[in-house]
């Protein structure tokens, strides 16, 4: 069976908020022998460089020190890590461009930086834009998160991306030898909506079966993000897999949507699968 991912790009500013993303990226590369590279985005623009050259020099020294620390950490973990510092006005553009150039199929990134008054429902601005523009799947990692070891929960809906979500989740489950639970949420508990949810789950279960994974499935009813998070807690799942399209498309719903809320509220890693 093919691995779910081959080339990981760790996007980090090497702050306390990036500790979980760095830990998981290193762990995945170690355990599954994946190619790992890293990008450290540095905010810069021509006007800034002209007006405050001393601050630019300080920023460059700081970036060089962070790269050195990351390189040392990778060597200590027995990993070969290619690290790039990319300069630009918007960090997310540099991350997306690095992922495109390296043909990464997974970006690993922190969930958010400093908390804001909206942080309970939102991920950070930079990370929100990354998932909106990334050419590949994105793994969002809370600061305290550990490598998944108990179970995987995948949420599927009627969107065109649902089958890909099931496919990616099944591959991850197979690779990690972990149980997979597939859920579909009906907004209201009616026979018609339950039938639709069951049809979605039947297709997802068939995909998992072809992948060689025996998955279990549940139909839930209520607000999708609440049901997904509650089910993950009930199952003690330590990875959630969701899609980026349909209601979950954070490009079109930057302050709402199921995926946005799951990302903002989950205390475990969330993988946003993209074809």
Buried (B, 14 or more C-beta within 10 A) or exposed (E): EEEBBBBBBBBBBBEEBBBBBBBBBBBBBBEBEBBBBBBBBBEBEEEBBEEEEEEBEEBBEEBEEBBEEBBEBBEEBEBEBEBBBBBBEBBBBBBBBBBBEBEBBBBBBBBBBEEEEEBEEBBBBBBBBBBBBBEBBBBBBBBEBBBBEEBBBBBBBEBEBBBBBBBBBBBBBBBBEBBBBBBBBBEEEEEEBBEBBBEBBEBBBEBBEEBEBEBBBBBBBBBBBBBBBEBBEEBEBBBBBBBBBBBBBBEEBBEBBBBBBBBBBBEBBBBBBBB
